[in-house]
């Protein structure tokens, strides 16, 4: 192909391996289906026949209008780089290939004009877009990705019917992503604003790639496998109503360090295990990094990520990979400020130190605190938590617990590391371990097949004279 249009396409295809170039070039004929080779364009109906089974009709129309607006050298373009031609003539081979190449392998600069076109309402090309238009597009995009996961059977062990409200999760995640969208000096959102946003919010590109590759069924050999939902294992879904929804799990997974993103394993839930601080502690220690999720009686949902296995001791622990987050009424994440290293705190059975679980802040003034009586907690962060820069997470500063979940994330620790019990659970001035007093922990250890090694290491109880 030696014409101008082909030169534009060939420049895009040069970023792909030869076998993937052939795959992209064959997509035009595949979308045409039974149509004869004399057809020179892809119609909306053809695109609906391919994508309509996995995404909504509104998203298919957005994609179609975007493809039609691409300037492949066939029409004059606006300053946004998009064509002023009508969608009535359909999508040419050049327009389709440019769209696929820029979505699947393009830079933020190449994707920004496409997001501009995808966000517009079809009234015609423009050099700017409103924040509301972008928000509506992002909601459509996230919904489409969730639909893809359902229709393609890629839920990875999660049960949306036993989780939080997916539609609400879509709105909260869209709002969170759009909160990073900054207007220009003129107070509008142009292509340069979208380019900056796409660069800073990687989910935009990830979700676009998923939408297009799954929608038109393209599997590139050079595309690394991306798991939007982590594997979920050993979860009693018949007993659980999860505090998280699929979009929120997708969001939180991207925030976890590499190696800790999958799988997720439910270690504790008040619905399954009852309201017991001892049982929750058993689900925290010796299980590696964990995600703690809390709901208070005002309906606020929030929590934190612990980068290390918890230890019961009256000192702070953890590192700068820890963070706090809120799920409802807003989806936000709060990372360490560097002001101090008060990342994690877990203590029990002490008379002189606070007993409970805390993250951030300082003793008695935590960003997130669950008291060992397991009925109450606090989020004292006025104006912000010193450790994480987080505001008050709960509905009230002093809150009442509604429910709690603990999820272990990442590869489970080796059995040798998880079967030994620490002896630091002893009460002051007592030779008795908390295991002697708490039959719940003893029962859980026996159920899990964990021998009580510390019993042979402690001195015999001394009876008072």
URNOR-V767265 format. One record per residue. N is the residue number from 0. RES is the residue in one small letter. SS is DSSP state (alpha for helix, beta for strand, coil for the rest). NEAR is the number of other ideal C-beta (glycine too) atoms within 10 Angstrom. D_FIRST is the distance of its C-alpha to the first C-alpha in Angstrom with 1 decimal. Layout:
n=N res=RES ss=SS near=NEAR d_first=D_FIRST
n=N res=RES ss=SS near=NEAR d_first=D_FIRST
This chain:
n=0 res=x ss=coil near=9 d_first=0.0
n=1 res=x ss=coil near=6 d_first=3.7
n=2 res=x ss=coil near=10 d_first=6.0
n=3 res=x ss=alpha near=12 d_first=8.8
n=4 res=x ss=alpha near=17 d_first=8.7
n=5 res=x ss=alpha near=16 d_first=5.7
n=6 res=x ss=alpha near=11 d_first=7.6
n=7 res=x ss=alpha near=19 d_first=10.6
n=8 res=x ss=alpha near=23 d_first=9.8
n=9 res=x ss=alpha near=13 d_first=8.8
n=10 res=x ss=alpha near=11 d_first=12.1
n=11 res=x ss=alpha near=21 d_first=13.9
n=12 res=x ss=alpha near=21 d_first=12.9
n=13 res=x ss=coil near=9 d_first=14.0
n=14 res=x ss=coil near=15 d_first=17.5
n=15 res=x ss=coil near=21 d_first=17.5
n=16 res=x ss=coil near=12 d_first=18.4
n=17 res=x ss=alpha near=9 d_first=16.0
n=18 res=x ss=alpha near=10 d_first=18.1
n=19 res=x ss=alpha near=20 d_first=18.0
n=20 res=x ss=alpha near=17 d_first=14.2
n=21 res=x ss=alpha near=11 d_first=14.3
n=22 res=x ss=alpha near=17 d_first=17.3
n=23 res=x ss=alpha near=21 d_first=15.7
n=24 res=x ss=alpha near=16 d_first=12.6
n=25 res=x ss=coil near=11 d_first=15.4
n=26 res=x ss=alpha near=18 d_first=17.5
n=27 res=x ss=alpha near=21 d_first=16.1
n=28 res=x ss=alpha near=12 d_first=17.3
n=29 res=x ss=alpha near=13 d_first=20.4
n=30 res=x ss=alpha near=19 d_first=21.4
n=31 res=x ss=alpha near=18 d_first=21.2
n=32 res=x ss=coil near=11 d_first=23.7
n=33 res=x ss=coil near=4 d_first=25.1
n=34 res=x ss=coil near=13 d_first=23.1
n=35 res=x ss=coil near=6 d_first=21.2
n=36 res=x ss=coil near=7 d_first=17.4
n=37 res=x ss=coil near=5 d_first=17.8
n=38 res=x ss=coil near=14 d_first=18.5
n=39 res=x ss=coil near=12 d_first=15.9
n=40 res=x ss=coil near=17 d_first=17.9
n=41 res=x ss=beta near=23 d_first=20.1
n=42 res=x ss=coil near=18 d_first=23.7
n=43 res=x ss=alpha near=18 d_first=26.6
n=44 res=x ss=alpha near=11 d_first=28.3
n=45 res=x ss=alpha near=20 d_first=25.4
n=46 res=x ss=alpha near=21 d_first=25.5
n=47 res=x ss=alpha near=16 d_first=29.3
n=48 res=x ss=alpha near=14 d_first=29.3
n=49 res=x ss=alpha near=18 d_first=27.5
n=50 res=x ss=alpha near=24 d_first=29.1
n=51 res=x ss=coil near=14 d_first=32.3
n=52 res=x ss=coil near=11 d_first=34.1
n=53 res=x ss=coil near=21 d_first=34.1
n=54 res=x ss=coil near=24 d_first=34.1
n=55 res=x ss=coil near=14 d_first=35.8
n=56 res=x ss=alpha near=11 d_first=34.6
n=57 res=x ss=alpha near=12 d_first=34.8
n=58 res=x ss=alpha near=22 d_first=32.4
n=59 res=x ss=alpha near=20 d_first=29.9
n=60 res=x ss=alpha near=16 d_first=30.1
n=61 res=x ss=alpha near=24 d_first=29.7
n=62 res=x ss=alpha near=26 d_first=26.4
n=63 res=x ss=alpha near=22 d_first=25.2
n=64 res=x ss=alpha near=18 d_first=26.2
n=65 res=x ss=alpha near=23 d_first=24.6
n=66 res=x ss=alpha near=24 d_first=21.2
n=67 res=x ss=alpha near=24 d_first=21.5
n=68 res=x ss=alpha near=30 d_first=22.5
n=69 res=x ss=beta near=26 d_first=19.5
n=70 res=x ss=coil near=21 d_first=17.8
n=71 res=x ss=coil near=22 d_first=14.1
n=72 res=x ss=coil near=16 d_first=14.0
n=73 res=x ss=coil near=16 d_first=15.1
n=74 res=x ss=coil near=17 d_first=18.8
n=75 res=x ss=coil near=8 d_first=21.4
n=76 res=x ss=beta near=18 d_first=22.5
n=77 res=x ss=coil near=17 d_first=26.0
n=78 res=x ss=coil near=10 d_first=27.4
n=79 res=x ss=coil near=21 d_first=26.9
n=80 res=x ss=coil near=19 d_first=23.1
n=81 res=x ss=beta near=23 d_first=23.0
n=82 res=x ss=beta near=22 d_first=22.0
n=83 res=x ss=coil near=12 d_first=24.8
n=84 res=x ss=coil near=19 d_first=23.2
n=85 res=x ss=coil near=11 d_first=25.3
n=86 res=x ss=alpha near=17 d_first=24.9
n=87 res=x ss=alpha near=8 d_first=25.9
n=88 res=x ss=alpha near=13 d_first=22.4
n=89 res=x ss=coil near=20 d_first=21.4
n=90 res=x ss=beta near=27 d_first=18.8
n=91 res=x ss=coil near=21 d_first=15.1
n=92 res=x ss=alpha near=18 d_first=12.6
n=93 res=x ss=alpha near=22 d_first=11.5
n=94 res=x ss=alpha near=27 d_first=15.2
n=95 res=x ss=alpha near=24 d_first=16.2
n=96 res=x ss=alpha near=24 d_first=14.0
n=97 res=x ss=alpha near=25 d_first=15.2
n=98 res=x ss=alpha near=24 d_first=18.7
n=99 res=x ss=alpha near=25 d_first=18.7
n=100 res=x ss=alpha near=22 d_first=17.5
n=101 res=x ss=alpha near=21 d_first=20.0
n=102 res=x ss=alpha near=21 d_first=22.8
n=103 res=x ss=alpha near=21 d_first=22.6
n=104 res=x ss=alpha near=19 d_first=21.9
n=105 res=x ss=coil near=22 d_first=22.1
n=106 res=x ss=coil near=13 d_first=24.9
n=107 res=x ss=alpha near=18 d_first=27.7
n=108 res=x ss=alpha near=15 d_first=26.0
n=109 res=x ss=alpha near=17 d_first=22.9
n=110 res=x ss=alpha near=22 d_first=25.1
n=111 res=x ss=alpha near=25 d_first=27.7
n=112 res=x ss=alpha near=24 d_first=25.8
n=113 res=x ss=alpha near=25 d_first=25.1
n=114 res=x ss=alpha near=25 d_first=28.8
n=115 res=x ss=alpha near=29 d_first=29.7
n=116 res=x ss=alpha near=26 d_first=28.0
n=117 res=x ss=alpha near=25 d_first=29.3
n=118 res=x ss=alpha near=24 d_first=32.8
n=119 res=x ss=coil near=23 d_first=32.9
n=120 res=x ss=coil near=13 d_first=34.7
n=121 res=x ss=coil near=11 d_first=32.3
n=122 res=x ss=coil near=6 d_first=34.2
n=123 res=x ss=coil near=10 d_first=31.2
n=124 res=x ss=coil near=20 d_first=29.4
n=125 res=x ss=coil near=18 d_first=31.7
n=126 res=x ss=coil near=13 d_first=31.9
n=127 res=x ss=beta near=18 d_first=34.5
n=128 res=x ss=beta near=24 d_first=35.8
n=129 res=x ss=coil near=15 d_first=39.3
n=130 res=x ss=alpha near=16 d_first=40.6
n=131 res=x ss=alpha near=10 d_first=41.7
n=132 res=x ss=alpha near=17 d_first=38.2
n=133 res=x ss=alpha near=24 d_first=36.9
n=134 res=x ss=alpha near=18 d_first=39.9
n=135 res=x ss=alpha near=17 d_first=39.2
n=136 res=x ss=alpha near=24 d_first=35.6
n=137 res=x ss=alpha near=26 d_first=36.8
n=138 res=x ss=alpha near=18 d_first=39.4
n=139 res=x ss=alpha near=21 d_first=36.9
n=140 res=x ss=alpha near=25 d_first=34.6
n=141 res=x ss=alpha near=25 d_first=37.6
n=142 res=x ss=alpha near=20 d_first=38.8
n=143 res=x ss=alpha near=26 d_first=35.5
n=144 res=x ss=alpha near=28 d_first=35.5
n=145 res=x ss=alpha near=25 d_first=39.1
n=146 res=x ss=alpha near=18 d_first=38.2
n=147 res=x ss=alpha near=20 d_first=35.4
n=148 res=x ss=alpha near=21 d_first=38.0
n=149 res=x ss=alpha near=14 d_first=40.4
n=150 res=x ss=alpha near=12 d_first=38.1
n=151 res=x ss=coil near=12 d_first=36.5
n=152 res=x ss=coil near=7 d_first=39.9
n=153 res=x ss=coil near=14 d_first=39.4
n=154 res=x ss=coil near=16 d_first=42.7
n=155 res=x ss=coil near=17 d_first=43.8
n=156 res=x ss=coil near=14 d_first=47.4
n=157 res=x ss=coil near=22 d_first=47.8
n=158 res=x ss=coil near=14 d_first=49.5
n=159 res=x ss=alpha near=16 d_first=48.5
n=160 res=x ss=alpha near=8 d_first=51.4
n=161 res=x ss=alpha near=14 d_first=53.8
n=162 res=x ss=coil near=19 d_first=52.3
n=163 res=x ss=coil near=22 d_first=52.4
n=164 res=x ss=coil near=13 d_first=50.9
n=165 res=x ss=alpha near=19 d_first=47.1
n=166 res=x ss=alpha near=13 d_first=46.6
n=167 res=x ss=alpha near=15 d_first=48.8
n=168 res=x ss=alpha near=25 d_first=47.0
n=169 res=x ss=alpha near=23 d_first=43.7
n=170 res=x ss=alpha near=18 d_first=45.3
n=171 res=x ss=alpha near=25 d_first=46.9
n=172 res=x ss=alpha near=25 d_first=43.8
n=173 res=x ss=alpha near=22 d_first=41.7
n=174 res=x ss=alpha near=15 d_first=44.5
n=175 res=x ss=alpha near=20 d_first=44.6
n=176 res=x ss=alpha near=22 d_first=40.9
n=177 res=x ss=alpha near=18 d_first=41.1
n=178 res=x ss=coil near=14 d_first=44.2
n=179 res=x ss=coil near=12 d_first=41.9
n=180 res=x ss=coil near=20 d_first=40.0
n=181 res=x ss=coil near=11 d_first=41.2
n=182 res=x ss=coil near=13 d_first=41.1
n=183 res=x ss=coil near=13 d_first=40.2
n=184 res=x ss=coil near=5 d_first=43.0
n=185 res=x ss=coil near=8 d_first=42.8
n=186 res=x ss=coil near=7 d_first=43.6
n=187 res=x ss=coil near=13 d_first=40.3
n=188 res=x ss=beta near=21 d_first=37.4
n=189 res=x ss=beta near=18 d_first=34.1
n=190 res=x ss=alpha near=21 d_first=30.8
n=191 res=x ss=alpha near=11 d_first=32.5
n=192 res=x ss=alpha near=20 d_first=35.3
n=193 res=x ss=alpha near=25 d_first=33.0
n=194 res=x ss=alpha near=19 d_first=31.1
n=195 res=x ss=alpha near=16 d_first=34.5
n=196 res=x ss=alpha near=20 d_first=35.6
n=197 res=x ss=alpha near=23 d_first=32.6
n=198 res=x ss=alpha near=15 d_first=33.2
n=199 res=x ss=alpha near=12 d_first=36.9
n=200 res=x ss=coil near=19 d_first=36.8
n=201 res=x ss=alpha near=11 d_first=34.7
n=202 res=x ss=alpha near=20 d_first=35.5
n=203 res=x ss=alpha near=24 d_first=33.1
n=204 res=x ss=alpha near=18 d_first=30.1
n=205 res=x ss=alpha near=15 d_first=31.6
n=206 res=x ss=alpha near=22 d_first=32.4
n=207 res=x ss=alpha near=23 d_first=28.9
n=208 res=x ss=alpha near=20 d_first=27.3
n=209 res=x ss=alpha near=19 d_first=29.9
n=210 res=x ss=alpha near=25 d_first=29.4
n=211 res=x ss=alpha near=18 d_first=25.7
n=212 res=x ss=alpha near=18 d_first=25.6
n=213 res=x ss=alpha near=21 d_first=28.6
n=214 res=x ss=alpha near=20 d_first=27.8
n=215 res=x ss=coil near=19 d_first=24.6
n=216 res=x ss=coil near=14 d_first=25.8
n=217 res=x ss=coil near=18 d_first=23.4
n=218 res=x ss=coil near=9 d_first=25.1
n=219 res=x ss=coil near=17 d_first=23.2
n=220 res=x ss=coil near=10 d_first=24.6
n=221 res=x ss=coil near=11 d_first=24.5
n=222 res=x ss=coil near=14 d_first=26.5
n=223 res=x ss=coil near=5 d_first=30.1
n=224 res=x ss=coil near=4 d_first=32.5
n=225 res=x ss=coil near=9 d_first=34.0
n=226 res=x ss=coil near=12 d_first=37.3
n=227 res=x ss=coil near=21 d_first=38.1
n=228 res=x ss=coil near=20 d_first=41.6
n=229 res=x ss=coil near=22 d_first=43.6
n=230 res=x ss=coil near=14 d_first=45.4
n=231 res=x ss=beta near=20 d_first=48.8
n=232 res=x ss=beta near=14 d_first=51.5
n=233 res=x ss=coil near=12 d_first=55.2
n=234 res=x ss=coil near=20 d_first=55.5
n=235 res=x ss=coil near=11 d_first=58.2
n=236 res=x ss=coil near=15 d_first=56.3
n=237 res=x ss=coil near=8 d_first=59.1
n=238 res=x ss=coil near=12 d_first=61.4
n=239 res=x ss=coil near=16 d_first=58.9
n=240 res=x ss=coil near=13 d_first=57.6
n=241 res=x ss=coil near=23 d_first=55.2
n=242 res=x ss=coil near=24 d_first=55.4
n=243 res=x ss=coil near=22 d_first=51.7
n=244 res=x ss=coil near=25 d_first=48.8
n=245 res=x ss=alpha near=25 d_first=45.3
n=246 res=x ss=alpha near=27 d_first=43.6
n=247 res=x ss=alpha near=26 d_first=46.4
n=248 res=x ss=alpha near=22 d_first=46.0
n=249 res=x ss=alpha near=23 d_first=42.3
n=250 res=x ss=alpha near=22 d_first=43.2
n=251 res=x ss=alpha near=24 d_first=46.0
n=252 res=x ss=alpha near=18 d_first=44.1
n=253 res=x ss=alpha near=12 d_first=41.6
n=254 res=x ss=alpha near=15 d_first=44.6
n=255 res=x ss=coil near=20 d_first=46.1
n=256 res=x ss=coil near=12 d_first=45.8
n=257 res=x ss=coil near=6 d_first=43.5
n=258 res=x ss=coil near=10 d_first=45.5
n=259 res=x ss=coil near=21 d_first=47.6
n=260 res=x ss=coil near=17 d_first=45.1
n=261 res=x ss=coil near=17 d_first=45.7
n=262 res=x ss=coil near=18 d_first=47.7
n=263 res=x ss=beta near=28 d_first=50.2
n=264 res=x ss=beta near=19 d_first=53.7
n=265 res=x ss=beta near=21 d_first=56.4
n=266 res=x ss=beta near=22 d_first=59.5
n=267 res=x ss=beta near=23 d_first=61.6
n=268 res=x ss=beta near=24 d_first=61.9
n=269 res=x ss=alpha near=20 d_first=65.0
n=270 res=x ss=alpha near=15 d_first=64.2
n=271 res=x ss=alpha near=15 d_first=64.2
n=272 res=x ss=alpha near=19 d_first=66.6
n=273 res=x ss=coil near=12 d_first=68.9
n=274 res=x ss=coil near=14 d_first=69.9
n=275 res=x ss=coil near=17 d_first=70.8
n=276 res=x ss=alpha near=20 d_first=70.1
n=277 res=x ss=alpha near=19 d_first=71.1
n=278 res=x ss=alpha near=23 d_first=68.5
n=279 res=x ss=alpha near=25 d_first=65.8
n=280 res=x ss=alpha near=23 d_first=66.8
n=281 res=x ss=alpha near=24 d_first=66.5
n=282 res=x ss=alpha near=25 d_first=62.9
n=283 res=x ss=alpha near=22 d_first=62.1
n=284 res=x ss=beta near=17 d_first=63.6
n=285 res=x ss=coil near=19 d_first=62.2
n=286 res=x ss=coil near=22 d_first=58.9
n=287 res=x ss=coil near=20 d_first=56.6
n=288 res=x ss=coil near=23 d_first=54.6
n=289 res=x ss=beta near=28 d_first=55.2
n=290 res=x ss=beta near=23 d_first=54.2
n=291 res=x ss=beta near=26 d_first=57.3
n=292 res=x ss=beta near=21 d_first=57.0
n=293 res=x ss=beta near=25 d_first=60.0
n=294 res=x ss=beta near=22 d_first=60.8
n=295 res=x ss=beta near=21 d_first=63.9
n=296 res=x ss=coil near=13 d_first=66.1
n=297 res=x ss=coil near=12 d_first=64.5
n=298 res=x ss=coil near=10 d_first=61.2
n=299 res=x ss=coil near=21 d_first=59.4
n=300 res=x ss=beta near=25 d_first=57.2
n=301 res=x ss=beta near=27 d_first=56.6
n=302 res=x ss=beta near=26 d_first=56.7
n=303 res=x ss=beta near=27 d_first=55.6
n=304 res=x ss=beta near=26 d_first=53.8
n=305 res=x ss=beta near=27 d_first=56.0
n=306 res=x ss=coil near=21 d_first=54.2
n=307 res=x ss=coil near=15 d_first=57.1
n=308 res=x ss=coil near=19 d_first=59.5
n=309 res=x ss=beta near=24 d_first=62.4
n=310 res=x ss=coil near=17 d_first=65.8
n=311 res=x ss=coil near=18 d_first=69.1
n=312 res=x ss=beta near=16 d_first=70.7
n=313 res=x ss=beta near=15 d_first=72.0
n=314 res=x ss=beta near=10 d_first=69.3
n=315 res=x ss=beta near=18 d_first=65.8
n=316 res=x ss=beta near=18 d_first=62.9
n=317 res=x ss=coil near=25 d_first=59.1
n=318 res=x ss=coil near=12 d_first=56.5
n=319 res=x ss=coil near=13 d_first=54.0
n=320 res=x ss=coil near=17 d_first=51.5
n=321 res=x ss=coil near=23 d_first=53.8
n=322 res=x ss=beta near=23 d_first=53.2
n=323 res=x ss=beta near=28 d_first=54.7
n=324 res=x ss=beta near=25 d_first=52.9
n=325 res=x ss=beta near=22 d_first=53.7
n=326 res=x ss=beta near=26 d_first=52.2
n=327 res=x ss=beta near=18 d_first=54.2
n=328 res=x ss=coil near=12 d_first=54.7
n=329 res=x ss=coil near=13 d_first=51.8
n=330 res=x ss=coil near=22 d_first=49.3
n=331 res=x ss=beta near=16 d_first=49.6
n=332 res=x ss=beta near=17 d_first=49.8
n=333 res=x ss=beta near=22 d_first=52.2
n=334 res=x ss=beta near=17 d_first=51.7
n=335 res=x ss=coil near=21 d_first=54.4
n=336 res=x ss=coil near=15 d_first=55.4
n=337 res=x ss=coil near=9 d_first=56.9
n=338 res=x ss=coil near=13 d_first=60.3
n=339 res=x ss=coil near=13 d_first=61.9
n=340 res=x ss=coil near=14 d_first=61.2
n=341 res=x ss=coil near=24 d_first=62.9
n=342 res=x ss=coil near=25 d_first=60.0
n=343 res=x ss=beta near=27 d_first=61.9
n=344 res=x ss=beta near=25 d_first=65.6
n=345 res=x ss=beta near=25 d_first=67.3
n=346 res=x ss=beta near=20 d_first=71.1
n=347 res=x ss=coil near=20 d_first=73.7
n=348 res=x ss=coil near=18 d_first=77.5
n=349 res=x ss=coil near=14 d_first=78.3
n=350 res=x ss=coil near=8 d_first=81.2
n=351 res=x ss=coil near=6 d_first=80.3
n=352 res=x ss=coil near=14 d_first=76.5
n=353 res=x ss=coil near=16 d_first=74.3
n=354 res=x ss=coil near=16 d_first=73.6
n=355 res=x ss=beta near=20 d_first=70.2
n=356 res=x ss=beta near=30 d_first=66.5
n=357 res=x ss=beta near=27 d_first=64.9
n=358 res=x ss=beta near=30 d_first=61.7
n=359 res=x ss=beta near=35 d_first=61.7
n=360 res=x ss=beta near=24 d_first=64.4
n=361 res=x ss=beta near=16 d_first=67.8
n=362 res=x ss=coil near=14 d_first=70.7
n=363 res=x ss=coil near=10 d_first=71.8
n=364 res=x ss=beta near=17 d_first=69.0
n=365 res=x ss=beta near=24 d_first=65.8
n=366 res=x ss=beta near=28 d_first=62.5
n=367 res=x ss=beta near=26 d_first=62.7
n=368 res=x ss=beta near=24 d_first=66.0
n=369 res=x ss=beta near=23 d_first=67.3
n=370 res=x ss=beta near=17 d_first=71.0
n=371 res=x ss=coil near=19 d_first=72.5
n=372 res=x ss=coil near=12 d_first=74.4
n=373 res=x ss=coil near=19 d_first=71.0
n=374 res=x ss=coil near=11 d_first=71.8
n=375 res=x ss=beta near=15 d_first=70.9
n=376 res=x ss=beta near=24 d_first=68.6
n=377 res=x ss=beta near=23 d_first=67.7
n=378 res=x ss=coil near=30 d_first=64.8
n=379 res=x ss=coil near=18 d_first=66.6
n=380 res=x ss=coil near=25 d_first=63.9
n=381 res=x ss=coil near=10 d_first=65.4
n=382 res=x ss=coil near=7 d_first=63.4
n=383 res=x ss=coil near=17 d_first=61.0
n=384 res=x ss=coil near=27 d_first=61.3
n=385 res=x ss=coil near=17 d_first=61.7
n=386 res=x ss=coil near=31 d_first=59.7
n=387 res=x ss=coil near=27 d_first=56.6
n=388 res=x ss=coil near=18 d_first=56.8
n=389 res=x ss=coil near=27 d_first=57.0
n=390 res=x ss=coil near=17 d_first=59.1
n=391 res=x ss=coil near=20 d_first=61.5
n=392 res=x ss=coil near=30 d_first=59.6
n=393 res=x ss=coil near=25 d_first=62.2
n=394 res=x ss=coil near=15 d_first=63.6
n=395 res=x ss=coil near=13 d_first=66.9
n=396 res=x ss=coil near=13 d_first=67.6
n=397 res=x ss=beta near=13 d_first=70.0
n=398 res=x ss=beta near=23 d_first=68.4
n=399 res=x ss=beta near=13 d_first=69.3
n=400 res=x ss=beta near=19 d_first=67.1
n=401 res=x ss=beta near=15 d_first=65.6
n=402 res=x ss=beta near=16 d_first=63.5
n=403 res=x ss=beta near=24 d_first=61.9
n=404 res=x ss=beta near=25 d_first=59.2
n=405 res=x ss=beta near=26 d_first=58.4
n=406 res=x ss=beta near=28 d_first=55.1
n=407 res=x ss=beta near=26 d_first=54.7
n=408 res=x ss=beta near=24 d_first=51.1
n=409 res=x ss=coil near=21 d_first=49.4
n=410 res=x ss=coil near=12 d_first=50.5
n=411 res=x ss=coil near=15 d_first=54.2
n=412 res=x ss=coil near=15 d_first=56.6
n=413 res=x ss=coil near=8 d_first=58.0
n=414 res=x ss=alpha near=9 d_first=61.1
n=415 res=x ss=alpha near=7 d_first=63.3
n=416 res=x ss=alpha near=12 d_first=62.4
n=417 res=x ss=alpha near=16 d_first=63.0
n=418 res=x ss=coil near=16 d_first=66.3
n=419 res=x ss=coil near=14 d_first=68.6
n=420 res=x ss=coil near=22 d_first=70.4
n=421 res=x ss=coil near=14 d_first=71.3
n=422 res=x ss=coil near=13 d_first=75.0
n=423 res=x ss=coil near=14 d_first=74.5
n=424 res=x ss=coil near=22 d_first=75.1
n=425 res=x ss=coil near=17 d_first=78.8
n=426 res=x ss=coil near=14 d_first=80.9
n=427 res=x ss=coil near=8 d_first=82.8
n=428 res=x ss=coil near=6 d_first=86.3
n=429 res=x ss=coil near=12 d_first=85.5
n=430 res=x ss=coil near=12 d_first=84.8
n=431 res=x ss=coil near=12 d_first=83.1
n=432 res=x ss=coil near=21 d_first=79.3
n=433 res=x ss=alpha near=21 d_first=77.7
n=434 res=x ss=alpha near=19 d_first=76.9
n=435 res=x ss=alpha near=17 d_first=80.6
n=436 res=x ss=alpha near=14 d_first=80.8
n=437 res=x ss=coil near=20 d_first=77.5
n=438 res=x ss=alpha near=10 d_first=77.5
n=439 res=x ss=alpha near=15 d_first=74.1
n=440 res=x ss=alpha near=21 d_first=72.3
n=441 res=x ss=alpha near=14 d_first=74.4
n=442 res=x ss=alpha near=12 d_first=73.3
n=443 res=x ss=alpha near=18 d_first=69.6
n=444 res=x ss=alpha near=16 d_first=69.8
n=445 res=x ss=alpha near=11 d_first=71.4
n=446 res=x ss=alpha near=8 d_first=68.9
n=447 res=x ss=coil near=10 d_first=66.1
n=448 res=x ss=coil near=8 d_first=68.0
n=449 res=x ss=coil near=16 d_first=68.6
n=450 res=x ss=coil near=12 d_first=71.9
n=451 res=x ss=coil near=16 d_first=74.1
n=452 res=x ss=alpha near=11 d_first=74.3
n=453 res=x ss=alpha near=15 d_first=76.0
n=454 res=x ss=alpha near=11 d_first=79.1
n=455 res=x ss=alpha near=7 d_first=80.2
n=456 res=x ss=coil near=9 d_first=79.7
n=457 res=x ss=coil near=14 d_first=81.9
n=458 res=x ss=coil near=6 d_first=85.6
n=459 res=x ss=coil near=6 d_first=87.9
n=460 res=x ss=coil near=9 d_first=88.9
n=461 res=x ss=coil near=7 d_first=92.1
n=462 res=x ss=coil near=5 d_first=94.6
n=463 res=x ss=coil near=3 d_first=96.6
n=464 res=x ss=coil near=3 d_first=100.2
